[in-house]
Amino acid sequence: MTALLMIVIYIAYVGLGIPDSLFGAVWPAIYREFDVPVSYASFVTTLISCGTIVSSLLSARLINRFGTGRVAAFSTSLTAFALLGFSLSDNMLWLCVFAVPLGLGAGSIDTALNNYVALNCKATHMSFLHCAYGVGVSISPYLMSFALRGDNGWQSGYRTMFFFQLAIAAITVFSLPLWKKVKEQKAGEEIQERVVKIRDILKIPTARASIMVFMGSCAIEAVCLGWGSTFLVNSKGLTPDMAAEMITFYFVGMTVGRFLSGVIGNKLSSKKIIIIGESVTLAAIVLVMLPLPTAFAGIGLFMIGLGNGPLFPNMTHLTPVYFGKEVSQSFIGLQMAMSYVSILTSPVIFGLAVQTWSTDLFPYFQLAAFAITAISTFAMIKSVKKCSSDI
């Protein structure tokens, strides 16, 4: 029964990934069709991130009241509705309207499933969970590239992904009795969770450092998601459909990185995997930065995903280890919220920079985000023992 529930959770996490890479992949086509400045992408991404931040901060209370299964089912259904709305949009206003439910749905399911797996499974399962997310973000821009070549344009791509998401939402709804049965099986193992105030979490040095690791890593990912295709079009000379295909390299790299993290998770600690991942990410950013042929940009994007991908699941798995299982929901909720603050602000900052200079800044921005990640990782590792004694 537990194994079947894990399959449902993996499928739900594929659904979480599907919307995340779509908008960045199609934005080069959208802003030309709507005849708006390239920086207007920030309006949509900001609304998505704001919705996600709000739902992440409320997640501990929502999950305690309604349960992980119900929150997951409702959130996935909400994102399916939002994708349908995107497919019907014919101007920027409607894109902004449907960005709100997309963000609200993503935040709750992200926090709910992350905490469930962190509490009940090994680090290997956490990496495989986020590998499932990588499958979602890899599939959607690839399928969207076919839509961009067709006569129906990007709207038909969104419509196709809506049907994928609708099927996943149906699976999460029909699996609700399964959550109840698994809960009954583990009745004697239940953890008495408690909600911790944000200000109390922020008093802990390790908590502050871990949040900054999440924010730096998510900034790298968010700029790849939101601006990777535009960088390939404006700075590397690719067409929008070719760029949508090449940005898939990043998502494939992220998926492979998380899969490998799951495979070696029983042999290496999460801390070691994080350090190895950061080393690969640094080398990859330097590769994208060098004035090499366009093919090397694709290799560099793959390697950025390969190195940066394992950070999120391994950092999440360390949360109940560092701070305690009974309060992990609150800690993970705040980590997710601050991650989405980074996802919100980093594309906006980069978009403003692009308006003033050009998308050539892409690898330099990634290098700055990496510096935040690496410095915060060092600070977190250094403060772990002291933080443990505080708790």
N, C-alpha and C positions, 0 to 999 in steps of 0.2 A: 504493500500500500504506500509506504514511504517513497519507494523507487518510482512509482507511478506519479506521485505528487511532484517529485523532482523533475520529471519529464515535463509536466505542466508548467512548472516554474521556469524551466529553460525556454519553453515555447513562448511564455509571456515576456521573457526578456528579449527574445528575438523581436517581438512586437514593440518593445520599448525602443529598440534601435532603428526600426524602419523609418519613422518620421525624422530622426535627428540629422540624417545626411542628405535628405531630399532638397531642402530649401537652398543650401549652399551650392548644390550641384546644378540647380536650374536657374539660380539668380542671374547669371550672365544672359540667359534668354529672356527672363522676366523683365529686367530693367530696360532692355531694349524694346520689348513689345509695349510696355506701359509708358515708355519715354520719360523715365524718371532718373535722377542722379544715382550713380552706383552706390553711394553711401546710404540710400534709403533702405537697404537691407537691414540696417540697424534698428529700424522701427519694428520690424517683424521679430527679429531675434530678441530685442529687448522685451517685448510683450510676452514672448514664450518663456524667457528666463524669469521674468517677474512672477508669472503664474506658477512656475516650478518652485521658486524660492518660497512663495506663500504656502504651497501645499507641502513642501518639505518641512517647514517649521511647524506646521499643524499635524504632521504625520503621526507623531507619537501619540497624541490624543485621539486622532481618528482611528488608528490601528487598535489602540486599547479599547475603544468603544465598539467598533464594528468588526474587528478581526482582519487578519492579513488577506484572507481569501476574498472577502467582499470588497475590500479596498482595491485589490488587484483587478478584480472583474470590472468594477465600475470605472476605474482609471483607464483600462485598456479600451473599454467601450467609448469613453470620452475622446480618446485620441483617434479612434476610428471615425467618429463623427467630425472631428476637426479636419481629418484628411479629405473627407467628402466635401467639406466646406471649401478647402483649398482648391479642389478640382473644379468647383463651380464659380470661383472668383474671377472677375474680369477687371478688377482695379485694385489699387493698393489698400483702399479702405477695407474691403472684404478680407484681404489677406491678414490685415491687422486684427479684425474681429475674430477670425477663427484661430489666430495665434494664441488667444487667451485660453480656450479649453484645451488646446494642445499642451500648453505649459502646465496647466492645473493637473491634467491627467498624468503627465510624465513624472512629476515630483513625488506623488504619493506612492506610485507603484515602485519607483526606484528605491525609495527608502524602505518600504515594506519588505520587498524581496531580499534586499541586501542584508537587512537585519535578521531575517529568518534564516538565511543560509549561513551568516556569520555565527549565529547561535547554535545551529543544529548540525553543521557540516564542517568538514575539514577544509583547509586552505585550497586544496585541489578543486573541490566543488565550487568554491568562490571564483576561481580562475575560469573554470568551464562555464559558469553562469555568465561571466562577462565576455567569454568567447561567443556565447549565444547572442549577446548584444552586438558583437562584431559581425556576426552573420547577418543580422538585420541591417546594420549600416552599410554593409558591403553589397547586399542584394539590391537595395533600393536605388542607389545612383546608377548601378549597372543597367537595371531595367529602365530607368529614366532615360538613359542615353539612347535606347531604341525609340522611345516616345519622341525625343527631340529630333530624330531623323524622320519621323512620320509626319503626316499631314495634320494630325490632331494636336500636336504640340505638347507642352509640359502638362496641360490640364489632364490629358489622357493618362499620363504617367502617374499623376496623383490619384486618378480614379482607379487605376490598376492596384496601387498600393493600398487604397481604401479597402478593396475586397480581400487582400491579404490580411489586413488588420482586423477586418470584420470577422474573418474566420478564427483568428486568434482570440478575439474577444468572446466569441461563442464558446470556445474551448474553456476559457477561464470561468465563464458563467456556469457551464455544465459540470465543472469540476468542484463547485462549491461544497457538495456533500463529502467530497474526498477530504477537504480540509478538516471537517468535523470528525471524520473517522480517525484521521491521523492524530488529531488533538486528543481524542479519547484513548488512543493507544499509548500516548505519552503523558497521560494525566499525572502520573507520579513523578514525572521529570520536569514539570512546568516550573519556569523561573518567575519569581515574583518581581515583575518589572516595575520600576518607578520612574517618574518624570523628573528630570533635573533642569533647573533654570539655566538659561543661556549664560547669565553673568557668572554663575558658579562654575560652569564648564570652562569659561574663558580665563578663570583664575589659575588653571592648571597649565604649566609651561608646555608639557608634552601635547596637550590638546591644542594649544595655539599653534605649535610647530606643525602638528599633523594637518591642521586646517590649511596652513600655507602650502604644504605639499600638495594637497588636493587642488588648491586654487592654481598653483603653478602648472601642474600637469593638465588640468582642465583648460587652462588658457592655450596651451599648445594644441590640444584637441579641438577647441572651439574655433580657433583661427583656421585650422585645416578644414573643419566642417564648413565654416561660413565663407572663407575667402580662398581656399585652395584652388577651386576651379577658376575663379576670377584671376588669380595669380598666373595660372597656366595659360589663360587666354590673353591677358594684357601684357604679361612679362615674357612669356615663352612662345607666344604666337599661335597657340592651338585654337581650333574652332570649338564652340561650346560643347558639341557632342563628343569630340575627342577629349576635351578637358574632363567631362563627366566620366568618361571611361578611365582616364589616367588617375583621377582623384580616388578611384576605387582601390588603387594600389595602397593608399594609406590605410583604408579600412580592412583590406586583406591582411596587411602587415599587422594591424592591431589584433585581428582575429587570430592570426598565427602566433603572435606573441603571447596572447592569453591562453591559447591551447598549449603551447610549450610550457608556460608557467604552471598549468595544471598537471602536465606530465611529470615535471621535475619537482612539483610541490612537496612530494613525500621525501625528497632527498635534500633539498635546499630550503632554508628558512625563508619566510616572506621578506625579511630584512635583506638577505643576500640577493634575492630576486629583484628587489627594488633597486639596489645599487648596480647590478648588472644592466638592468633596463635603462637606467639613467646614463650609463656609459655608452650604450648603443645609440641612445637619443642624441647625445652630444655629437658623436661622429656623423650621424645622419644629417643634422642641421648644418654642419660644416660642409657636407657634400652638396646640399641644396644651395648653399651660399656661393660656392665656387662657380665661375663662368664656364660651365661645361655644357655639352649638347643636352637637348631637352630630355632625352632618355634617362640621363642621370638624375634629373629632377624627379622622375617617376620612381627610380631606385631609392632616392633619398626619402621620398614620402613613404615608401614601403617601410624603410628602416625606422623612420620616426614613429610610425604606428607599431612596429615590432618592439621598440624599446619602451615607448611611453605606455603602450597598452596594458602591460601587467601591473603598472603602479596602482591604478584605482582598485582592482580586486584585492591585491595584497595589502594595501593600506586599510581597506574596509575590514578584512579579516583580522587585522591587528587590533581593531577598536575594542572588541570585548576582552581581548587578551590584556591590553594596557589599562583599560578603565573599568572592567567588570561587566558581566553579562546582564546584571539586573538594571544597569543604566545605559546599556549600549544603544537602545533605541533612540534616546535623547541625543547621545553623542553623534550617532550616525545621521540623525535628522539634521543636526546643525552642520555636520560635515557636508552633507548633500546640499543644504541651503547655500553654504558659502561656496561650494563648487559651482553652483548655478549663478551665484553673484559673479564669479570669474567668467563663466560662460556668457553672462550678460554683458559685462563691461569690456572684456578683451576684444571681441569683434567690433564693438562701438569705437574703442580707442584706435584700433587698427583702421577702421573705416574713415575716421576723421583724419588720420595720418595719410591715408591714400588720397583723400581729397586735396591735401596740401602738396604731397610729393607723388608717389606712385606705388603700385603693388610690388615694386622691387624691394620694398622694406620687409617683405614677408619673412625671409629667413632670419633677419636681424631681430624682428619682433619675437620669433620663436626662440632665439638665443637668450633674450632677456627673460622670457618666461621660464626657460630651462634653468637659468641662474637662480631664480626664486625657488624652484623645486629642489635643486641640489643643496642650496644653503639651508633650506628648511628641513630637509632630510637629515643633514648633519646635526642640526640643532635638536631635532626630535630624538635621534639615537642617543645623543649626549645627555638628554634630560630624562630618559626613560626611568632610570633607577630612582631618581629624586621624585619623579611624578608618582611612581608606584608607592613610595612611602607616604606621600600626601594622601593618596586614596585610602 
